[in-house]
Amino acid sequence: MKRTLLSVLVASAFCAAPALAQDVTEFSGSISIGGRYVDNDAKDPSKFNEYRDLGDGSAGILNFELRGRSTENYLNMYGENLGREDSYLDFKGGRYNTFKYRLYNDNLRHNFGSGPGALSPFSGIGGGTLTAPFPLPAVGSWSSFDHSYRRSDTGGMFEWQATSPWYFRVDANEVRREGINVIAGANGTSPGNGFTDLPAPIEWTTRNYSAEVGYSTRRGHIAVNLSHSTFENDNDVLRWSNRFFSNGLDTTVLPPDNELTRIAINGNLRQLPGNSTLAARITHSIQKSDTNIQTTMLAAAGPSFSATNPSSPTFQGDIKRSSLGVSYASQPMQAVDTKLYFNWLKEDNDSTQMSFAPGAGLTGGTCTAASCAPELFHYEKQQWGAEGGWRMTRANKLSGGLEWTNIDRERADFKKSEESRVFAEWKNSSLESLTGRLKYQYLQRRSDFDPNIAILSQNPMDLYVRRFDAANVDQSMVKLVLDFTPVPLLDFGLEAIYKRNDYKDTILGRTEDQRNELYGSIAYGDPKNWRVMLFGDIEFVKFDSAHRVGTGNPDPSSGSNATTYNWTSRNEDNSWQVGLGADWAVLTRLTLKASLIYAETDGHTDFSVAPGGDPTLRLPITASDDTTRVAFNLKGVYELTRNWEVTAGYAYEKYRYSDIAYDGTRYVAGAGTTSSIVTGQFSFQNYEANIAYLVGKYRF
Amino acid sequence: MVIRLAAACLAACIALISTPAMAQAPAAPRTPAPEAEICKNCHADYVESYLATKHGQAGNVKGPDCRTCHGDVDAHVSAGGGRGVGGILGFNNKAIPADRKAAICLSCHESNRHLAFWSAGAHRKNDVACSDCHSLHSTPGPGSTIALKHPNPKVSPYQTTERQLQYETCTTCHRQIRSQLTKPSHHPIIEGKIACTSCHNPHGALSKAMVNAESIPQLCTTCHAEKRGPFVWGHPPVEENCLTCHNPHGSNHTRLLAEKAPNVCQDCHDASRHPGSIYDGSGGWNAATPNTRLISRGCINCHNHIHGSNAPAMKGKFFLR
């Protein structure tokens, strides 16, 4: 058993023993011991195992639960998958109406690739330096590595309230992530020189601490919370052999250590005139990082390193955020409820204002003063809103609201945005068996395109791009929800959503996106005997966008010719799934549970070149994250005796994946110094797996 | 290590706090309410199951009795019983407004700090009652201390956890989310490693979608702390809203992308050469010369540090290192 688990166990036992020893009235719980057999035919089982520890072959299962109850104290101890990489331990306890505590340890292994899905020519994987000879060895001699990381979250909390309105609470946890994640880098500075997949080490530790003191009564509540979080990366940089620059050691800068300190005050006042509640929250946080700037970077063949000439040898990241949220909710009359609210968020970036005067090879050809000094992102958002609901009759309720948002941001294109949102909703339950809800929402965003010419003129096309996250948009959304119970134990549910964003003033960029979604379900049965549910989901999503390419006139209105032209694309994502689940108490002692999911996703992209443009035939992309998934579960639970229970189960899963970016992966594209290399991640995800398990549970 | 020490210290503190209190005489067991015996005549299952819950626990002297929640049981009995008869309040009765049902629970729990923003939250506004999610007559499932309603059979891929997971309750109403949670790319929610409450506060919040932070980036970087920065070179949409590019509940595309790369990048970036070029169906691995902007992760193959970079000069500006 890992040391972390052991320490949690010991610590919890230490605290639990005196709390219950003199006052035990009842202990109950269970211990489950069993085994599981997995047969998986995947070349790369990482998709099957993405978040689950389900390696091929047999493995043990060990779970336990212990509940202690006395007249004053309670204790809940739970553990599952002990000894496995997805183990979970959770101990909670306390004294009724006095205090409570929790200790936990939660583990996860996130698998990204293995076998043919994780091949690399580099040596030193797992460390901070990756080396490979040039020319690269043949793919057949590349070695496989474990592309995954383990995440272990250990923490606890203690809260004291007793009978006093005062309370305090402390929380702390540590999240440790260890493993390898593949990042990448362009071989050269200019485009077109290939790229390299880089297995980078992950040795990250995040520690979070918080303390809260509050005063809480029926009339109101106030609390002050102070939290501090640190992130530590054991590796500052990754060095790697870059064949484009005579196989010199290039440098990729890894995520920096950082820390976040936050204070929050929140509270409310209840029972105000008009049956109102005033609630508010004010926060202030400081986020910092401290990074040594690379003073030279590999920049040319030779290999040759160029000075980067930073204006400061270190970068001191410093972002301060303040926020205020206020809500005033009232129920002035029995049939009327209202809410007024205000949200404000401000972000000041006081980080070091860097500038660089790099030598040859690091300029990318466009390193003017403006392009070598990063913009510091400042942001302020104010939002006012009012909502109201009127229950016209017992069975009819009308709701509506409007909201206005103002955003100021430090950005080269849109510095200011205003959003107006209005919605209306009708809820009807005239028929006792049918409840319906229909909602319409309209959102309008208008932004000032206020280009920073010094920045945007570096890429003249940017003067015509309207980025969809801030561009003018008219958004319409309709949502219908129906719940129908024609006879007892039979439920129909339906949810339909239509949502359309029309970026009406966009010249280049996303011009429209639309979602059509339908979710339905039928459920029947009494949970004590048998019940069944069938659901079906279908989604159609599309994105339309307009583009221009070429070194000629960047203005799209200037028309198209063979070398500079406008083009459009339509990207469609369709998906559907059906699911069937059933529980059946076959006998007093035997329960069967089964479920089946069949799901498909289908992506498609079409391209269209404007008349007069490049006549080259543009092939649509027909395989774009296309998947088929089948998941079947059958489980039987049999009560042998009052104390013994046996669970036997079988699961079948099948997954098929096809995508133009991964189908037919050859690991190397191109040749020589500008070749691109990949690890094979996501290329061999297909799997068909059978899982069988048998678990005996002893209850006491 | 520090956390482990802190955990051990915390346990020691709890033990110390517990010991003197344990030396006192144990509190008197809770006296069962007399009406429970009457209610049992018709509702034996409910009474028995209730007594096994945290509310009905012998040591919980503040625990409610039948009439605390259901009203005047005497009038109900005198009138001969039946649904709603004698003004009895049944929490499964859809004709009773959610606010009235919630008021019963709030009469005891209003001062609970978790409910500080209940009145401001979307659930109260949308007529969600406490009893729509919480099952007061059930004992919690394995590994849980709170009994949540799971009205439907579980439909999911094979799970290595036995715990009853929150999402099964939440997706009873949030059907769109139910669909997204099983998409090829998803957070480990159905695997039991993230709960809905890791990001949302169903009991109310001042933030949109009742998220547990003032803004989306502050929420996401609670776990993804490596993306906090601050970076020398930031990416404005990253700093403003992660949801511009990601769908946190699930997506057809890897890394929870709302749209596949390179399309999602091209929606904002155009230029005389790439990224303004067309990356069409002729550029896959099956082509003689695969297009390095289309294969594998698309634009991210080169611009890997898309969430921010501390590399100097243009290598950082274009998120190359």
Boltz contact constraints between the chains, C-beta under 6 A:
constraints:
  - contact:
      token1: [A, 7]
      token2: [B, 4]
      max_distance: 6.0
  - contact:
      token1: [A, 11]
      token2: [B, 7]
      max_distance: 6.0
  - contact:
      token1: [A, 11]
      token2: [B, 8]
      max_distance: 6.0
  - contact:
      token1: [A, 11]
      token2: [B, 11]
      max_distance: 6.0
  - contact:
      token1: [A, 14]
      token2: [B, 11]
      max_distance: 6.0
  - contact:
      token1: [A, 14]
      token2: [B, 15]
      max_distance: 6.0
  - contact:
      token1: [A, 15]
      token2: [B, 11]
      max_distance: 6.0
  - contact:
      token1: [A, 15]
      token2: [B, 14]
      max_distance: 6.0
  - contact:
      token1: [A, 15]
      token2: [B, 15]
      max_distance: 6.0
  - contact:
      token1: [A, 18]
      token2: [B, 15]
      max_distance: 6.0
  - contact:
      token1: [A, 18]
      token2: [B, 18]
      max_distance: 6.0
  - contact:
      token1: [A, 18]
      token2: [B, 19]
      max_distance: 6.0
  - contact:
      token1: [A, 19]
      token2: [B, 18]
      max_distance: 6.0
  - contact:
      token1: [A, 22]
      token2: [B, 22]
      max_distance: 6.0
  - contact:
      token1: [A, 23]
      token2: [B, 22]
      max_distance: 6.0
  - contact:
      token1: [A, 23]
      token2: [B, 26]
      max_distance: 6.0
  - contact:
      token1: [A, 51]
      token2: [B, 188]
      max_distance: 6.0
  - contact:
      token1: [A, 51]
      token2: [B, 191]
      max_distance: 6.0
  - contact:
      token1: [A, 52]
      token2: [B, 160]
      max_distance: 6.0
  - contact:
      token1: [A, 65]
      token2: [B, 142]
      max_distance: 6.0
  - contact:
      token1: [A, 71]
      token2: [B, 26]
      max_distance: 6.0
  - contact:
      token1: [A, 71]
      token2: [B, 27]
      max_distance: 6.0
  - contact:
      token1: [A, 71]
      token2: [B, 29]
      max_distance: 6.0
  - contact:
      token1: [A, 71]
      token2: [B, 59]
      max_distance: 6.0
  - contact:
      token1: [A, 72]
      token2: [B, 27]
      max_distance: 6.0
  - contact:
      token1: [A, 72]
      token2: [B, 59]
      max_distance: 6.0
  - contact:
      token1: [A, 76]
      token2: [B, 145]
      max_distance: 6.0
  - contact:
      token1: [A, 78]
      token2: [B, 143]
      max_distance: 6.0
  - contact:
      token1: [A, 80]
      token2: [B, 162]
      max_distance: 6.0
  - contact:
      token1: [A, 81]
      token2: [B, 160]
      max_distance: 6.0
  - contact:
      token1: [A, 86]
      token2: [B, 160]
      max_distance: 6.0
  - contact:
      token1: [A, 92]
      token2: [B, 145]
      max_distance: 6.0
  - contact:
      token1: [A, 96]
      token2: [B, 59]
      max_distance: 6.0
  - contact:
      token1: [A, 96]
      token2: [B, 60]
      max_distance: 6.0
  - contact:
      token1: [A, 101]
      token2: [B, 14]
      max_distance: 6.0
  - contact:
      token1: [A, 103]
      token2: [B, 7]
      max_distance: 6.0
  - contact:
      token1: [A, 108]
      token2: [B, 193]
      max_distance: 6.0
  - contact:
      token1: [A, 154]
      token2: [B, 3]
      max_distance: 6.0
  - contact:
      token1: [A, 156]
      token2: [B, 7]
      max_distance: 6.0
  - contact:
      token1: [A, 156]
      token2: [B, 10]
      max_distance: 6.0
  - contact:
      token1: [A, 158]
      token2: [B, 10]
      max_distance: 6.0
  - contact:
      token1: [A, 172]
      token2: [B, 3]
      max_distance: 6.0
  - contact:
      token1: [A, 172]
      token2: [B, 6]
      max_distance: 6.0
  - contact:
      token1: [A, 174]
      token2: [B, 3]
      max_distance: 6.0
  - contact:
      token1: [A, 183]
      token2: [B, 304]
      max_distance: 6.0
  - contact:
      token1: [A, 184]
      token2: [B, 301]
      max_distance: 6.0
  - contact:
      token1: [A, 184]
      token2: [B, 304]
      max_distance: 6.0
  - contact:
      token1: [A, 185]
      token2: [B, 321]
      max_distance: 6.0
  - contact:
      token1: [A, 186]
      token2: [B, 302]
      max_distance: 6.0
  - contact:
      token1: [A, 186]
      token2: [B, 320]
      max_distance: 6.0
  - contact:
      token1: [A, 191]
      token2: [B, 274]
      max_distance: 6.0
  - contact:
      token1: [A, 195]
      token2: [B, 292]
      max_distance: 6.0
  - contact:
      token1: [A, 195]
      token2: [B, 301]
      max_distance: 6.0
  - contact:
      token1: [A, 195]
      token2: [B, 302]
      max_distance: 6.0
  - contact:
      token1: [A, 204]
      token2: [B, 226]
      max_distance: 6.0
  - contact:
      token1: [A, 206]
      token2: [B, 225]
      max_distance: 6.0
  - contact:
      token1: [A, 214]
      token2: [B, 113]
      max_distance: 6.0
  - contact:
      token1: [A, 216]
      token2: [B, 111]
      max_distance: 6.0
  - contact:
      token1: [A, 216]
      token2: [B, 113]
      max_distance: 6.0
  - contact:
      token1: [A, 217]
      token2: [B, 111]
      max_distance: 6.0
  - contact:
      token1: [A, 218]
      token2: [B, 110]
      max_distance: 6.0
  - contact:
      token1: [A, 218]
      token2: [B, 111]
      max_distance: 6.0
  - contact:
      token1: [A, 221]
      token2: [B, 116]
      max_distance: 6.0
  - contact:
      token1: [A, 231]
      token2: [B, 225]
      max_distance: 6.0
  - contact:
      token1: [A, 252]
      token2: [B, 321]
      max_distance: 6.0
  - contact:
      token1: [A, 253]
      token2: [B, 310]
      max_distance: 6.0
  - contact:
      token1: [A, 253]
      token2: [B, 311]
      max_distance: 6.0
  - contact:
      token1: [A, 253]
      token2: [B, 321]
      max_distance: 6.0
  - contact:
      token1: [A, 255]
      token2: [B, 226]
      max_distance: 6.0
  - contact:
      token1: [A, 256]
      token2: [B, 310]
      max_distance: 6.0
  - contact:
      token1: [A, 258]
      token2: [B, 228]
      max_distance: 6.0
  - contact:
      token1: [A, 268]
      token2: [B, 116]
      max_distance: 6.0
  - contact:
      token1: [A, 277]
      token2: [B, 119]
      max_distance: 6.0
  - contact:
      token1: [A, 279]
      token2: [B, 117]
      max_distance: 6.0
  - contact:
      token1: [A, 279]
      token2: [B, 120]
      max_distance: 6.0
  - contact:
      token1: [A, 281]
      token2: [B, 206]
      max_distance: 6.0
  - contact:
      token1: [A, 283]
      token2: [B, 214]
      max_distance: 6.0
  - contact:
      token1: [A, 289]
      token2: [B, 229]
      max_distance: 6.0
  - contact:
      token1: [A, 289]
      token2: [B, 230]
      max_distance: 6.0
  - contact:
      token1: [A, 291]
      token2: [B, 310]
      max_distance: 6.0
  - contact:
      token1: [A, 293]
      token2: [B, 312]
      max_distance: 6.0
  - contact:
      token1: [A, 294]
      token2: [B, 312]
      max_distance: 6.0
  - contact:
      token1: [A, 308]
      token2: [B, 312]
      max_distance: 6.0
  - contact:
      token1: [A, 308]
      token2: [B, 313]
      max_distance: 6.0
  - contact:
      token1: [A, 310]
      token2: [B, 312]
      max_distance: 6.0
  - contact:
      token1: [A, 315]
      token2: [B, 232]
      max_distance: 6.0
  - contact:
      token1: [A, 317]
      token2: [B, 229]
      max_distance: 6.0
  - contact:
      token1: [A, 317]
      token2: [B, 230]
      max_distance: 6.0
  - contact:
      token1: [A, 319]
      token2: [B, 230]
      max_distance: 6.0
  - contact:
      token1: [A, 323]
      token2: [B, 214]
      max_distance: 6.0
  - contact:
      token1: [A, 325]
      token2: [B, 206]
      max_distance: 6.0
  - contact:
      token1: [A, 327]
      token2: [B, 120]
      max_distance: 6.0
  - contact:
      token1: [A, 327]
      token2: [B, 206]
      max_distance: 6.0
  - contact:
      token1: [A, 329]
      token2: [B, 119]
      max_distance: 6.0
  - contact:
      token1: [A, 329]
      token2: [B, 120]
      max_distance: 6.0
  - contact:
      token1: [A, 345]
      token2: [B, 214]
      max_distance: 6.0
  - contact:
      token1: [A, 345]
      token2: [B, 215]
      max_distance: 6.0
  - contact:
      token1: [A, 351]
      token2: [B, 230]
      max_distance: 6.0
  - contact:
      token1: [A, 354]
      token2: [B, 232]
      max_distance: 6.0
  - contact:
      token1: [A, 356]
      token2: [B, 312]
      max_distance: 6.0
  - contact:
      token1: [A, 356]
      token2: [B, 313]
      max_distance: 6.0
  - contact:
      token1: [A, 358]
      token2: [B, 313]
      max_distance: 6.0
  - contact:
      token1: [A, 362]
      token2: [B, 313]
      max_distance: 6.0
  - contact:
      token1: [A, 362]
      token2: [B, 314]
      max_distance: 6.0
  - contact:
      token1: [A, 364]
      token2: [B, 314]
      max_distance: 6.0
  - contact:
      token1: [A, 367]
      token2: [B, 314]
      max_distance: 6.0
  - contact:
      token1: [A, 372]
      token2: [B, 313]
      max_distance: 6.0
  - contact:
      token1: [A, 374]
      token2: [B, 232]
      max_distance: 6.0
  - contact:
      token1: [A, 374]
      token2: [B, 233]
      max_distance: 6.0
  - contact:
      token1: [A, 377]
      token2: [B, 234]
      max_distance: 6.0
  - contact:
      token1: [A, 377]
      token2: [B, 236]
      max_distance: 6.0
  - contact:
      token1: [A, 377]
      token2: [B, 239]
      max_distance: 6.0
  - contact:
      token1: [A, 411]
      token2: [B, 236]
      max_distance: 6.0
  - contact:
      token1: [A, 459]
      token2: [B, 271]
      max_distance: 6.0
  - contact:
      token1: [A, 461]
      token2: [B, 270]
      max_distance: 6.0
  - contact:
      token1: [A, 461]
      token2: [B, 271]
      max_distance: 6.0
  - contact:
      token1: [A, 465]
      token2: [B, 270]
      max_distance: 6.0
  - contact:
      token1: [A, 467]
      token2: [B, 268]
      max_distance: 6.0
  - contact:
      token1: [A, 468]
      token2: [B, 267]
      max_distance: 6.0
  - contact:
      token1: [A, 469]
      token2: [B, 237]
      max_distance: 6.0
  - contact:
      token1: [A, 469]
      token2: [B, 244]
      max_distance: 6.0
  - contact:
      token1: [A, 495]
      token2: [B, 175]
      max_distance: 6.0
  - contact:
      token1: [A, 508]
      token2: [B, 270]
      max_distance: 6.0
  - contact:
      token1: [A, 509]
      token2: [B, 267]
      max_distance: 6.0
  - contact:
      token1: [A, 510]
      token2: [B, 267]
      max_distance: 6.0
  - contact:
      token1: [A, 519]
      token2: [B, 175]
      max_distance: 6.0
  - contact:
      token1: [A, 519]
      token2: [B, 179]
      max_distance: 6.0
  - contact:
      token1: [A, 523]
      token2: [B, 152]
      max_distance: 6.0
  - contact:
      token1: [A, 531]
      token2: [B, 153]
      max_distance: 6.0
  - contact:
      token1: [A, 533]
      token2: [B, 152]
      max_distance: 6.0
  - contact:
      token1: [A, 533]
      token2: [B, 153]
      max_distance: 6.0
  - contact:
      token1: [A, 537]
      token2: [B, 179]
      max_distance: 6.0
  - contact:
      token1: [A, 543]
      token2: [B, 259]
      max_distance: 6.0
  - contact:
      token1: [A, 545]
      token2: [B, 267]
      max_distance: 6.0
  - contact:
      token1: [A, 547]
      token2: [B, 270]
      max_distance: 6.0
  - contact:
      token1: [A, 547]
      token2: [B, 276]
      max_distance: 6.0
  - contact:
      token1: [A, 549]
      token2: [B, 276]
      max_distance: 6.0
  - contact:
      token1: [A, 549]
      token2: [B, 277]
      max_distance: 6.0
  - contact:
      token1: [A, 551]
      token2: [B, 272]
      max_distance: 6.0
  - contact:
      token1: [A, 567]
      token2: [B, 278]
      max_distance: 6.0
  - contact:
      token1: [A, 571]
      token2: [B, 263]
      max_distance: 6.0
  - contact:
      token1: [A, 573]
      token2: [B, 252]
      max_distance: 6.0
  - contact:
      token1: [A, 575]
      token2: [B, 252]
      max_distance: 6.0
  - contact:
      token1: [A, 579]
      token2: [B, 155]
      max_distance: 6.0
  - contact:
      token1: [A, 581]
      token2: [B, 153]
      max_distance: 6.0
  - contact:
      token1: [A, 581]
      token2: [B, 155]
      max_distance: 6.0
  - contact:
      token1: [A, 582]
      token2: [B, 153]
      max_distance: 6.0
  - contact:
      token1: [A, 583]
      token2: [B, 153]
      max_distance: 6.0
  - contact:
      token1: [A, 595]
      token2: [B, 155]
      max_distance: 6.0
  - contact:
      token1: [A, 601]
      token2: [B, 252]
      max_distance: 6.0
  - contact:
      token1: [A, 607]
      token2: [B, 278]
      max_distance: 6.0
  - contact:
      token1: [A, 607]
      token2: [B, 280]
      max_distance: 6.0
  - contact:
      token1: [A, 618]
      token2: [B, 278]
      max_distance: 6.0
  - contact:
      token1: [A, 618]
      token2: [B, 280]
      max_distance: 6.0
  - contact:
      token1: [A, 619]
      token2: [B, 280]
      max_distance: 6.0
  - contact:
      token1: [A, 619]
      token2: [B, 281]
      max_distance: 6.0
  - contact:
      token1: [A, 619]
      token2: [B, 282]
      max_distance: 6.0
  - contact:
      token1: [A, 620]
      token2: [B, 281]
      max_distance: 6.0
  - contact:
      token1: [A, 621]
      token2: [B, 281]
      max_distance: 6.0
  - contact:
      token1: [A, 624]
      token2: [B, 260]
      max_distance: 6.0
  - contact:
      token1: [A, 625]
      token2: [B, 252]
      max_distance: 6.0
  - contact:
      token1: [A, 625]
      token2: [B, 253]
      max_distance: 6.0
  - contact:
      token1: [A, 625]
      token2: [B, 260]
      max_distance: 6.0
  - contact:
      token1: [A, 627]
      token2: [B, 184]
      max_distance: 6.0
  - contact:
      token1: [A, 631]
      token2: [B, 157]
      max_distance: 6.0
  - contact:
      token1: [A, 633]
      token2: [B, 158]
      max_distance: 6.0
  - contact:
      token1: [A, 651]
      token2: [B, 158]
      max_distance: 6.0
  - contact:
      token1: [A, 660]
      token2: [B, 284]
      max_distance: 6.0
  - contact:
      token1: [A, 661]
      token2: [B, 295]
      max_distance: 6.0
  - contact:
      token1: [A, 661]
      token2: [B, 296]
      max_distance: 6.0
  - contact:
      token1: [A, 664]
      token2: [B, 285]
      max_distance: 6.0
  - contact:
      token1: [A, 664]
      token2: [B, 286]
      max_distance: 6.0
  - contact:
      token1: [A, 665]
      token2: [B, 285]
      max_distance: 6.0
  - contact:
      token1: [A, 666]
      token2: [B, 285]
      max_distance: 6.0
  - contact:
      token1: [A, 669]
      token2: [B, 290]
      max_distance: 6.0
  - contact:
      token1: [A, 676]
      token2: [B, 292]
      max_distance: 6.0
  - contact:
      token1: [A, 678]
      token2: [B, 296]
      max_distance: 6.0
  - contact:
      token1: [A, 691]
      token2: [B, 158]
      max_distance: 6.0
